[in-house]
Amino acid sequence: MFTANKDIMGEFVNARVTTLLGWAIALLIIGFNVYLLLVTFGLMKQ
């Protein structure tokens, strides 16, 4: 969030592609964690 803000970061601002890739990876990790919790507690079969 802050690294995509040119007012805060100036010339060191992240490119839009970098920000989108970061969000995509974060959502993938969250998805894996939710899956692991569901399998661990028996709410979903492998």
C-alpha positions, 0 to 999 in steps of 0.5 A, a space after each residue: 500500500 505505502 510502496 505504491 504511493 508516489 507521494 510517500 515513496 517518491 522515485 522509489 514507488 513500486 510499479 503496478 505490476 509489482 504491486 499486483 504480483 505481491 497481492 496475487 502471491 499474498 492471496 495464494 498463500 491465504 488460500 493455502 492457509 484456509 485449505 490447510 485449516 479446513 483439512 486439519 479440522 476435518 471440514 474438507 477432505 484432501 
